[in-house]
Amino acid sequence: MTALAEEVERLLARPAPWPIVQAGHPVLRATAARYDGELGDDAFAALIAGMRTTMREAPGVGLAAPQIGLGVAIAVVEDPGPPDEETARVRERPPVPFRVLVNPAYEPVGDERVAFYEGCLSVVGWQAVTARWRTVRLTGSDERGAAIDEVLTGWPARIVQHETDHLAGRLYVDVAEMRSLASDRFAAAWVYDPTPERAATVLGFDLPGAPTSGRRVDVSG
C-alpha cells in the first residue's frame, strides 16, 4: 500500500465532512505530489465523495486535497451561482456544476486582471481583495482520466486559480491587497458591494488591474 493510500484509508475511517486544515500547517505550503493512480477505484471514489461533502458543508465553492491534509494534486469545485441575474452578470458568475480536477494547471489568456474580495476555507474569518487573471486556460484531467483543456472566464476562472494555487503551496493572502483585509465582523460592510470601489476609497487601497466596474466583482471565494 502506498503512503497516499494509507493516508486516505485513515481519512476514510471517519465520516465526512472532514476537518479543514488552517493556515500555518505545512501541508498548505508544500507543492502537492502529482496523482498517478495510487488509489484503487473504490478509495478514489470515496475520497472524492468525502471532499464534495466537506466542501458543501463548509460551505465553499472549491476544496483542494491539501486542505484536508493530503499533499496530492486533486481538487473539487462547484458553485450554484448567485441568486439574481444582475449579480451573475456583474460578477461573471455562471453556475459551475460539480467537477473534479486532477493534476490541474492554468495559464493566463490575455493580460486582463480583475480584483474583488476573496476568502478561503483555510483562512477562516478573513477576506481580502485579490487580483487574478480574468481568463485562463485550464489543463489536467478529470476523475475518469479524461483530458481537460478549456478556457474559463470570470468566476469559474477565479475558482480554478484559487484551488490550483493550493496545490502549488500558495494561499490567496500571498497576493491579496492587505489594506482591504476584512474580518468576518466587518466583511458584510464591503464584500457584498457589486464592486470593491467603495472599500478601496474608505480603506485606502488601489484596485489592481481592474479595467471597468462591469468586470470587477466583490464576493467571497
C-alpha positions in Angstrom: 0.0 0.0 0.0 1.4 3.4 -1.0 1.8 6.2 1.6 -1.1 8.1 -0.1 -3.3 5.0 0.1 -2.6 4.7 3.8 -3.4 8.4 4.4 -6.6 8.1 2.5 -7.6 4.9 4.4 -7.1 6.8 7.7 -9.2 9.7 6.4 -12.0 7.5 5.2 -12.1 5.8 8.7 -14.1 8.9 9.9 -17.3 10.2 8.2 -17.2 13.4 6.2 -17.3 16.3 6.5 -13.6 16.2 7.4 -11.7 18.9 9.3 -10.3 21.6 7.0 -6.6 22.4 7.6 -5.9 26.0 8.6 -3.1 28.4 7.6 0.1 27.6 9.4 0.0 23.9 8.6 3.0 22.8 6.5 0.8 20.9 4.0 -0.6 24.2 2.8 2.8 25.4 1.9 4.2 22.3 0.1 3.9 21.5 -3.6 1.3 18.7 -3.9 2.5 15.5 -5.5 1.2 14.5 -8.9 -1.6 12.0 -8.7 -0.7 8.9 -10.8 -3.5 6.4 -9.8 -2.1 5.4 -6.5 -5.6 4.7 -5.1 -7.9 1.9 -6.0 -11.2 2.8 -7.7 -13.3 2.5 -4.6 -10.9 4.5 -2.4 -10.6 7.2 -5.0 -14.4 7.5 -5.4 -14.8 7.6 -1.6 -12.2 10.3 -1.3 -14.0 12.5 -4.0 -17.3 11.9 -2.3 -15.9 13.0 1.1 -14.2 16.1 -0.5 -17.6 17.0 -2.0 -19.4 16.7 1.3 -16.7 18.7 3.1 -16.8 21.5 0.5 -20.6 21.7 0.6 -20.8 21.6 4.4 -18.1 24.3 4.9 -19.7 25.8 2.7 -17.4 26.7 -0.2 -17.1 26.6 -4.0 -13.9 24.6 -4.1 -11.6 22.4 -2.0 -8.1 21.1 -2.7 -6.7 17.9 -1.2 -4.1 19.8 0.9 -7.0 21.4 2.8 -7.9 18.0 4.2 -4.2 17.2 4.9 -3.4 15.3 1.7 -0.4 16.5 -0.3 -1.7 15.3 -3.7 -2.9 17.3 -6.7 -6.6 16.8 -6.6 -9.3 19.4 -6.2 -13.1 19.6 -6.4 -15.2 22.7 -7.4 -18.9 23.5 -7.5 -20.8 26.8 -7.5 -24.6 27.1 -7.7 -24.2 30.7 -8.8 -25.8 33.9 -7.3 -29.5 34.3 -6.6 -30.2 37.0 -9.2 -29.3 37.7 -12.8 -27.7 41.1 -12.2 -25.3 39.7 -9.7 -24.4 36.9 -12.1 -23.8 39.4 -14.9 -21.7 41.8 -12.9 -19.7 39.1 -11.3 -19.4 36.9 -14.4 -20.6 34.1 -12.2 -22.5 31.3 -14.0 -23.3 28.1 -12.1 -20.4 25.7 -12.1 -21.5 22.0 -11.9 -19.6 19.7 -9.5 -16.4 18.6 -11.1 -13.1 17.0 -10.2 -9.7 18.4 -11.2 -6.7 16.0 -11.2 -3.2 17.5 -11.7 -4.6 20.8 -12.8 -2.6 23.7 -14.2 -3.6 27.0 -15.6 -2.1 29.8 -17.7 -3.4 33.3 -18.4 -5.2 34.1 -21.6 -4.6 37.7 -22.3 -3.4 40.2 -19.8 -6.6 41.4 -18.1 -6.8 41.0 -14.3 -9.8 41.5 -12.1 -9.9 42.4 -8.4 -12.5 41.5 -5.9 -12.9 40.2 -2.4 -11.9 36.6 -1.9 -11.8 34.2 1.1 -10.6 30.8 1.8 -11.8 27.8 3.9 -8.2 27.5 5.2 -8.0 31.2 6.3 -11.2 31.3 8.3 -12.5 34.7 9.5 -10.9 36.9 6.9 -11.4 38.2 3.3 -9.4 40.5 1.1 -9.4 41.9 -2.4 -7.3 39.8 -4.7 -6.4 40.4 -8.3 -6.5 37.4 -10.6 -6.5 36.7 -14.3 -9.9 37.2 -15.8 -9.4 34.4 -18.4 -7.3 31.3 -18.0 -6.6 28.1 -19.9 -7.2 25.1 -17.6 -5.4 21.8 -18.3 -5.3 18.5 -16.4 -7.7 15.6 -16.2 -11.0 14.6 -14.6 -11.8 11.8 -12.2 -12.1 9.3 -15.1 -8.7 10.3 -16.5 -10.1 12.2 -19.5 -8.0 15.2 -20.5 -9.2 18.7 -19.6 -8.1 21.6 -21.9 -10.5 24.5 -21.8 -10.7 28.3 -21.4 -12.5 29.8 -18.5 -13.5 33.4 -17.8 -14.8 35.3 -14.8 -15.8 33.5 -11.6 -15.0 29.9 -12.8 -11.5 31.1 -13.8 -11.1 32.6 -10.3 -12.1 29.3 -8.6 -9.7 27.3 -10.7 -6.8 29.7 -9.9 -7.6 29.6 -6.2 -7.8 25.8 -6.0 -4.8 25.2 -8.3 -2.7 27.6 -6.3 -3.4 25.5 -3.2 -1.7 22.6 -5.0 1.4 24.8 -5.5 1.6 25.7 -1.8 0.1 29.2 -2.3 -2.7 31.0 -0.4 -4.7 33.9 -1.7 -3.3 36.1 1.1 0.1 35.8 -0.6 -1.1 38.1 -3.4 -4.1 39.9 -1.8 -4.3 43.7 -1.2 -3.8 43.6 2.6 -5.2 47.1 3.2 -8.5 45.6 2.1 -8.4 42.8 4.7 -11.7 42.5 6.5 -12.6 40.2 9.4 -16.0 38.5 9.5 -17.2 41.2 11.8 -16.7 43.9 9.1 -16.8 41.8 5.9 -20.5 42.5 5.3 -19.8 46.2 5.0 -17.6 45.6 1.9 -17.7 42.2 0.3 -21.3 42.3 -0.9 -20.9 45.5 -2.8 -21.1 44.9 -6.6 -17.5 46.2 -6.9 -14.7 47.0 -4.4 -14.6 50.7 -5.3 -16.2 51.9 -2.0 -13.9 49.7 0.1 -10.9 51.0 -1.9 -11.9 54.6 -1.2 -12.7 54.1 2.5 -9.8 51.7 3.4 -7.3 53.4 1.2 -6.0 50.9 -1.4 -5.7 50.7 -5.2 -7.7 48.4 -7.3 -5.0 46.5 -9.3 -5.7 45.8 -12.9 -9.5 46.4 -12.8 -10.4 48.0 -16.1 -14.2 48.6 -15.8 -16.7 48.4 -13.0 -18.7 45.9 -15.0 -15.8 43.5 -14.7 -14.8 44.0 -11.1 -16.6 41.9 -8.6 -16.8 41.5 -4.9 -17.6 38.1 -3.4 -16.3 35.6 -1.0 -14.3 33.0 -2.9 
